[in-house]
Amino acid sequence: MADTILNSEIQKPVIAEKMTNQEELIAFCRLIVAASKSGMKLIPALDKLTNNNDNKQSIIWVRDLVDKLKKGYSVQEAKDSLKGLDPVLGRLMPLLGNEKLIRVFEIYTKYLIKQETCSKQIRCLVWYPLLVMLFAFGFVIYLNFHSFPLMESMSSLETTLDGLSIRLLYFANVSLWPFSLVIPGLMLYLIADCAMYMIFGRFIKTSLWAKISGLDKADEMNEKARLAALLSIYVEAGYSLNEAIEASISFVGEEQSQELLKVNRSFIAGNNLSEVLINSAVLSDFLNGKESVDELPAKLNYAYDNFNYETINLIKSISDKLFYIPLIIAGIMVMLVVTGFFGSYSNFAWSIL
């Protein structure tokens, strides 16, 4: 069974970047677990659970699975026919009918719920600063096509800050390039970075925004949680550690996947776990090399819970920082404008009001 999984086509990319709606995956797992615990034979139990007119993706998958199994297809053939099924679930489906599947699907359901919660929390963290930056860039656009041309036509500017801000922000005036492009360009970069995360669930590679906010550390911790969860699931399903690593390689970040490939080659070379861990920073965070085969599932599950807890704490800390800092900066800028600190801007602001 492990050979079936490991010889199947490895699919890219990372779980957080792809996948069907995770709510559907959770519902699918729960249907399988409920049928397995019902005391009935599996196929009649699944048939009964989906005996309605609901056309949700999870129901469609179960119906298709039942239909294939009724026709005499093997579990492997039946699961291969399920379009869009999560690749991780695809590798676990050969356990269908085995008591291990209940435990494995329960672990995976817990993982999906926590992963979805973290993703929603990070999106909330990104949404608020994105709005602030969009409003700020809109104000810069207004200055470029309304205020700056009027100010430039004056014989003398009211304050030194007026002249400085024109040189730094007036990108519509080509003669002021490249200095006038730096700040608006940075604002656009940050907006694009946040927008990319909102749309695709990932930041630009080497994201400046992620580093400024601290989300790069939260993402790194979340990557560790993902790897620990996948290893825990596969080991719980009955695979050896090196088989679990091989099956997980396609679902982690590029840096981790490269290290895991080296780990697998080390296992193939005949090294034991303690020898492998000497050159593996990733696995050294989970294991100490002395674990027995029976201890691995509990140790990996504990590591996942710990990394997930750390991720949630980091997100909470970043949330507090990202909520108050833009609010304070925006409040200070509004106060300076309306009190006349920026000279010409204050006149324009009051004329608008």
C-alpha positions as CSV (number, residue, x, y, z in Angstrom):
1,M,0.0,0.0,0.0
2,A,2.8,2.4,0.8
3,D,4.4,1.5,-2.6
4,T,1.2,2.4,-4.3
5,I,1.3,5.9,-2.7
6,L,5.0,6.5,-3.3
7,N,4.9,5.3,-6.9
8,S,1.9,7.5,-7.7
9,E,2.5,10.8,-9.5
10,I,3.8,13.5,-7.1
11,Q,1.8,16.6,-7.5
12,K,2.9,20.2,-6.9
13,P,2.5,22.7,-5.3
14,V,2.3,23.5,-1.6
15,I,-1.0,22.7,0.1
16,A,-1.6,26.4,1.1
17,E,-1.2,27.5,-2.5
18,K,-3.5,25.1,-4.1
19,M,-6.2,22.7,-3.1
20,T,-10.0,22.6,-3.4
21,N,-12.0,24.5,-0.9
22,Q,-10.7,23.2,2.4
23,E,-14.2,23.1,3.8
24,E,-15.1,20.5,1.2
25,L,-12.1,18.4,2.1
26,I,-13.1,18.6,5.8
27,A,-16.6,17.5,4.9
28,F,-15.3,14.7,2.8
29,C,-13.1,13.4,5.6
30,R,-16.0,13.6,8.1
31,L,-18.3,11.7,5.8
32,I,-15.8,8.8,5.4
33,V,-15.1,8.8,9.2
34,A,-18.9,8.8,10.0
35,A,-19.5,5.9,7.6
36,S,-16.5,4.0,9.0
37,K,-17.8,4.4,12.6
38,S,-21.5,3.7,11.8
39,G,-21.3,-0.1,12.3
40,M,-22.7,-0.7,8.9
41,K,-20.8,-1.9,5.9
42,L,-18.9,1.0,4.3
43,I,-20.6,1.2,0.9
44,P,-24.2,1.2,2.2
45,A,-23.2,3.6,5.0
46,L,-21.7,6.1,2.5
47,D,-24.7,5.6,0.2
48,K,-27.0,6.5,3.0
49,L,-25.0,9.6,4.1
50,T,-25.2,11.0,0.6
51,N,-28.8,10.1,-0.2
52,N,-29.9,13.6,-0.8
53,N,-30.0,16.2,-3.5
54,D,-26.9,18.1,-2.2
55,N,-24.4,18.9,-5.0
56,K,-21.5,20.0,-2.8
57,Q,-18.1,18.8,-4.0
58,S,-17.6,16.6,-0.9
59,I,-20.9,14.8,-1.7
60,I,-20.1,14.4,-5.3
61,W,-16.7,12.8,-4.4
62,V,-18.4,10.3,-2.1
63,R,-21.1,9.5,-4.7
64,D,-18.5,8.9,-7.4
65,L,-16.5,6.8,-5.0
66,V,-19.5,4.6,-4.1
67,D,-20.5,4.3,-7.7
68,K,-17.1,3.0,-8.7
69,L,-16.9,0.6,-5.8
70,K,-20.3,-0.8,-6.5
71,K,-19.2,-1.5,-10.1
72,G,-16.3,-3.6,-8.8
73,Y,-13.5,-1.1,-9.2
74,S,-10.6,-1.3,-6.7
75,V,-10.1,1.6,-4.2
76,Q,-7.1,2.7,-6.1
77,E,-9.1,2.9,-9.4
78,A,-12.0,4.5,-7.7
79,K,-10.0,7.3,-6.0
80,D,-8.1,8.0,-9.3
81,S,-11.5,8.9,-10.9
82,L,-12.3,11.6,-8.3
83,K,-11.5,14.8,-10.1
84,G,-9.8,17.5,-8.0
85,L,-9.3,15.4,-5.0
86,D,-6.6,16.6,-2.6
87,P,-3.4,14.7,-3.4
88,V,-2.8,14.0,0.3
89,L,-6.2,12.4,0.6
90,G,-5.5,10.5,-2.7
91,R,-2.5,8.9,-1.1
92,L,-4.5,7.9,2.0
93,M,-7.5,6.5,0.3
94,P,-6.0,3.0,-0.2
95,L,-6.6,2.7,3.6
96,L,-10.4,2.7,2.9
97,G,-11.9,0.0,5.0
98,N,-8.9,-0.1,7.3
99,E,-9.4,1.0,10.9
100,K,-6.3,3.2,10.6
101,L,-8.2,5.4,8.2
102,I,-10.4,6.8,11.0
103,R,-7.4,7.9,13.0
104,V,-5.6,9.3,10.0
105,F,-8.6,11.2,8.7
106,E,-9.3,12.7,12.1
107,I,-5.7,14.0,12.3
108,Y,-6.0,15.4,8.8
109,T,-9.3,17.0,9.5
110,K,-7.8,18.7,12.6
111,Y,-4.9,19.9,10.4
112,L,-7.2,21.3,7.7
113,I,-9.3,23.2,10.3
114,K,-6.3,24.7,11.9
115,Q,-4.7,25.5,8.6
116,E,-7.9,27.2,7.4
117,T,-8.0,29.2,10.6
118,C,-4.4,30.4,10.2
119,S,-5.0,31.3,6.6
120,K,-8.1,33.4,7.5
121,Q,-6.2,35.1,10.3
122,I,-3.3,36.1,8.0
123,R,-5.7,37.4,5.4
124,C,-7.3,39.6,8.0
125,L,-3.8,40.8,8.9
126,V,-3.1,41.7,5.3
127,W,-6.5,43.2,4.5
128,Y,-6.3,46.2,6.9
129,P,-2.8,47.4,5.9
130,L,-3.7,46.9,2.3
131,L,-6.7,49.3,2.7
132,V,-4.5,51.9,4.4
133,M,-1.9,51.7,1.7
134,L,-4.5,52.0,-1.0
135,F,-5.9,55.1,0.6
136,A,-2.4,56.5,1.0
137,F,-1.5,55.9,-2.6
138,G,-4.9,57.4,-3.7
139,F,-3.9,60.6,-1.8
140,V,-0.5,60.6,-3.6
141,I,-2.4,60.4,-6.9
142,Y,-4.5,63.3,-5.9
143,L,-1.5,65.3,-5.0
144,N,0.2,64.5,-8.4
145,F,-2.7,65.6,-10.6
146,H,-4.3,68.3,-8.5
147,S,-2.3,69.8,-5.7
148,F,1.3,69.6,-7.0
149,P,0.6,71.3,-10.3
150,L,-1.0,74.3,-8.5
151,M,1.8,74.4,-5.9
152,E,4.5,74.3,-8.6
153,S,2.9,77.2,-10.3
154,M,3.3,79.4,-7.2
155,S,6.2,81.8,-7.2
156,S,7.2,80.5,-3.8
157,L,6.1,77.5,-1.7
158,E,4.7,78.1,1.8
159,T,7.1,75.7,3.6
160,T,10.3,73.8,3.0
161,L,8.3,70.6,3.4
162,D,6.2,71.6,0.3
163,G,9.2,71.6,-1.9
164,L,10.7,68.5,-0.4
165,S,7.4,66.5,-0.8
166,I,7.2,67.6,-4.5
167,R,10.7,66.3,-5.2
168,L,9.9,63.0,-3.4
169,L,6.3,62.4,-4.5
170,Y,5.6,64.3,-7.8
171,F,6.2,61.3,-10.1
172,A,3.9,62.8,-12.8
173,N,6.7,65.3,-13.4
174,V,9.3,63.4,-15.5
175,S,12.0,66.0,-14.7
176,L,12.0,64.9,-11.1
177,W,12.8,61.3,-11.8
178,P,14.2,59.0,-10.4
179,F,13.9,60.5,-6.8
180,S,10.1,61.0,-7.2
181,L,9.6,57.4,-8.1
182,V,11.2,55.8,-5.0
183,I,8.4,56.3,-2.4
184,P,5.4,55.8,-4.8
185,G,7.2,52.7,-6.3
186,L,7.7,51.3,-2.8
187,M,4.0,51.9,-2.0
188,L,3.0,50.1,-5.2
189,Y,5.3,47.2,-4.4
190,L,3.7,46.8,-0.9
191,I,0.2,47.0,-2.4
192,A,1.1,44.4,-5.0
193,D,2.6,42.2,-2.4
194,C,-0.4,42.3,-0.1
195,A,-2.8,41.9,-3.1
196,M,-0.9,38.9,-4.3
197,Y,-1.4,37.2,-0.9
198,M,-5.1,38.1,-0.8
199,I,-5.6,36.5,-4.3
200,F,-3.1,33.6,-4.4
201,G,-2.4,33.0,-0.7
202,R,1.3,33.8,-0.9
203,F,3.6,36.8,-0.8
204,I,6.1,37.8,-3.4
205,K,9.3,35.8,-3.0
206,T,11.6,37.5,-0.5
207,S,8.7,39.8,0.4
208,L,9.6,43.1,1.9
209,W,6.1,43.4,3.5
210,A,6.4,40.0,5.1
211,K,9.7,41.0,6.6
212,I,8.5,44.3,7.8
213,S,5.4,42.9,9.4
214,G,7.0,39.7,10.8
215,L,4.7,37.4,8.8
216,D,7.8,35.8,7.3
217,K,8.5,34.2,10.7
218,A,4.9,33.2,11.1
219,D,5.0,31.6,7.6
220,E,8.2,29.8,8.5
221,M,6.6,28.4,11.6
222,N,3.5,27.4,9.7
223,E,5.7,25.6,7.2
224,K,7.2,23.5,10.0
225,A,3.7,22.8,11.3
226,R,2.6,21.7,7.8
227,L,5.6,19.3,7.5
228,A,5.1,17.9,11.0
229,A,1.4,17.3,10.2
230,L,2.1,15.5,7.0
231,L,4.8,13.3,8.5
232,S,2.4,12.5,11.4
233,I,-0.4,11.6,9.1
234,Y,1.7,9.3,6.9
235,V,3.5,7.6,9.9
236,E,0.1,7.1,11.6
237,A,-1.1,5.5,8.3
238,G,1.7,2.9,8.6
239,Y,4.5,4.2,6.5
240,S,8.1,4.3,7.6
241,L,9.7,7.7,8.3
242,N,11.6,7.8,5.0
243,E,8.5,6.8,3.1
244,A,6.5,9.6,4.9
245,I,9.3,12.1,4.0
246,E,9.2,11.0,0.3
247,A,5.4,11.4,0.2
248,S,5.6,14.9,1.9
249,I,8.3,16.5,-0.3
250,S,5.9,17.9,-2.9
251,F,3.8,19.7,-0.3
252,V,6.4,21.8,1.5
253,G,8.4,24.9,0.6
254,E,11.3,24.8,-1.8
255,E,14.0,25.1,0.8
256,Q,12.5,22.3,3.0
257,S,11.9,20.1,0.0
258,Q,15.6,20.3,-1.0
259,E,16.7,19.4,2.5
260,L,14.2,16.5,2.6
261,L,15.6,15.1,-0.6
262,K,19.0,15.0,1.0
263,V,17.5,13.3,4.0
264,N,16.0,10.6,1.8
265,R,19.2,10.0,0.0
266,S,20.9,9.7,3.4
267,F,18.3,7.0,4.4
268,I,18.8,5.2,1.1
269,A,22.6,5.2,1.8
270,G,21.8,3.2,4.9
271,N,22.2,5.8,7.6
272,N,20.1,5.5,10.8
273,L,17.8,8.3,12.1
274,S,20.4,9.8,14.5
275,E,23.0,10.0,11.7
276,V,20.5,11.6,9.3
277,L,19.5,14.3,11.8
278,I,23.1,15.6,12.1
279,N,22.7,17.2,8.7
280,S,19.0,18.0,8.9
281,A,17.9,21.3,10.6
282,V,14.3,20.6,9.5
283,L,13.9,17.2,11.2
284,S,16.0,18.2,14.2
285,D,13.2,20.5,15.2
286,F,10.9,17.5,15.5
287,L,13.1,14.6,16.5
288,N,16.2,13.7,18.5
289,G,17.1,10.5,16.7
290,K,16.3,8.2,19.6
291,E,12.6,7.6,18.9
292,S,11.3,4.1,18.3
293,V,8.9,3.4,15.5
294,D,6.0,3.3,17.9
295,E,7.0,6.7,19.4
296,L,7.1,8.5,16.1
297,P,3.4,9.2,15.5
298,A,2.9,10.8,19.0
299,K,6.2,12.7,18.7
300,L,5.3,14.2,15.3
301,N,1.7,15.0,16.4
302,Y,3.1,16.8,19.4
303,A,5.5,18.7,17.2
304,Y,2.6,19.8,14.9
305,D,0.5,21.0,17.9
306,N,3.5,22.9,19.2
307,F,4.4,24.6,15.9
308,N,0.7,25.4,15.3
309,Y,0.5,27.0,18.7
310,E,3.6,29.1,18.0
311,T,2.2,30.2,14.7
312,I,-1.1,31.4,16.3
313,N,0.9,33.3,18.9
314,L,3.0,35.0,16.3
315,I,-0.1,35.9,14.2
316,K,-1.7,37.4,17.3
317,S,1.4,39.5,18.1
318,I,1.6,40.7,14.5
319,S,-2.1,41.5,14.5
320,D,-1.8,43.9,17.4
321,K,1.2,45.6,15.7
322,L,-0.4,45.9,12.3
323,F,-3.7,47.2,13.6
324,Y,-2.3,50.0,15.7
325,I,0.8,51.2,13.8
326,P,-1.0,52.2,10.5
327,L,-3.8,53.8,12.6
328,I,-1.3,55.8,14.6
329,I,0.6,56.9,11.5
330,A,-2.6,57.9,9.6
331,G,-3.8,59.8,12.7
332,I,-0.6,61.7,13.0
333,M,-0.6,62.7,9.3
334,V,-4.2,63.9,9.5
335,M,-3.3,66.0,12.6
336,L,-0.3,67.5,10.9
337,V,-2.3,68.4,7.8
338,V,-5.3,70.0,9.5
339,T,-3.1,72.0,12.0
340,G,-1.1,73.6,9.1
341,F,2.2,71.9,9.6
342,F,2.4,71.1,5.9
343,G,1.5,74.6,4.8
344,S,0.0,74.2,1.3
345,Y,-1.5,70.8,2.0
346,S,-3.4,72.3,4.8
347,N,-5.0,74.9,2.6
348,F,-6.0,72.3,0.1
349,A,-7.3,70.0,2.8
350,W,-9.4,72.8,4.4
351,S,-10.7,73.8,0.9
352,I,-11.9,70.3,0.3
353,L,-13.6,70.2,3.7
